[in-house]
Amino acid sequence: MTIFTLLTVTYIYWKTLFTYFAQDDFYLLLVSKARNIIEVFQFFLPRTDAVWYRPLSSHVFFFVSYSFFGLQPFFYHIIVFGTHLTACWLLICFVSDQAHTQKVGLLVGFIYGIYQIHTISLSWLSSYSFVLGPLWLILLTKFYFEKKYFKSNIIFLLGLLTTEVFIIYIPFLFCLELIFEKPIYIGRIIPFMLTGITVLLMRFVFFPTTISNYQYGFSLNLSILSNVKFYLFRLIGIPLAVEQMSWMEKIISLTSTSLIICICMYGGLVNFKNSSFRNLNKFVVVCLMLSIFGVLPFLPLTNHVAPYYLTFTLVGFAPLMALCLIKAQSRLPRLGRSIYWGLIIGILILTNIIGIEYTMRTHWIFRRAKMAQVLISQKNLHHPVGSEEYFTLGADAAEKFLR
C-alpha cells in the first residue's frame, strides 16, 4: 500500500517534472559555480547580495545538479520529486509508528503527498527549500520523539542550512519540553540554541545583507489577519484565485472542500474523545504545534504570500486531518465504510488535481518557464530592463551564465 500511495502522488504531480528553468533559477545557476572544494565550502557563508540563507537547498543543490546534468532541468526535478516522495514515506513510517496502525500513516502520506500547495515548490527549482525543509522537519520530530537528541541536532543544522525559517523550531522544541517532560531539562535545548545563534550571527552580524527588498519586510500590524485568512483558505484546500476558475471547477472545488471540512469537524469534535485515541493525545498536541509553528515565520510577510509556504504546516495538519477522517467513519457498517473511503479518496484526488491543473495554467512561473525555454533555445538573452523577458531570464543572470 505504501508503494501504491507513492505511485498515486507521482501520477498527480508527474507534469511538474517537465518545467523549465525560470527567473531565480538562472541566478542560482550563476552563483553556484565552484572550481574547487574551498569554493564549495564558501556556499555556506551567507551572501551579502541575497535576502535569504539557503545554501543546502540552493547553492549546493544547483551546483551538484549542474555538475552532473548540465542544463537539463528534468533531472533536477527528479531530485526534487525524489525528495518529496521520501518525505511522504518518512511521514507514513513516523505516523504509523505513533498511531500503531499503518492505515493512519498511509492516509497521512497520501494527504501530504497530493496536496495542491506543493505545485509551485515541485515545479520551480528555486523553491526546493520548501520540499527539502519539511523532510528535515519530519526527521527532527521523529528523532526528538525517540529521544535521539544527537541525531535531532544534526537534522536541525541541516534544516537551518536548507532554510533560515527552521530557526522557529527552537521554540517548538522548547514547548515540547515544557509540555511533556517532567522535570524539564533545558540542557537538551541548549545545543539547538547554540546552532541557531551561530547561524543568526553569521547571517546578520558577520555577513549582513546589503539588499533591501520590501517583499520580505516584516509587518506586525492588522494586515497579518489578511495573511491568516489567505493561509487558512489554502490549508483547507481552496485554490489560489478560486474566484477566477470556471463555474464547473469552482462548484466542484468549493463543494468538495466544504464536504471534507464538515466531515473533519464531525470526526474531530464528536468522536475524538473515544478511548481508542487517548494514547494519541501527545501526538495530536505535537501535530497542532507543528501546524501553528510552521506558518508563524510567514505571517508577518504581508507583502509576499505563497501557498507553498504552508508545506511545513502541512506536516502537522495532514495527520490531524487523517485522524478526523478516520474517526468520522467509526460508526458506519463495513459496506458503508468502503463507500465512505471511496468517496473521500476520490474527492481528495479530484479537488487536488483541479487545483494543480488550474495553478499550472494560470501561475506566472509556468508562463515564464515556457518563455525561458524558447528564449534559451533561440539564444535570445538580452532584453530591456523591466520587461517580462528580463525577469524571466533572472535579470541578466542567464546572459552572464551562458556567455
Summary of the structure (lengths in Angstrom):
residues: 403
radius of gyration: 21.7
end to end distance: 49.1
largest distance: 67.6
contacts: 1272
relative contact order: 0.14
helix: 76%
strand: 0%
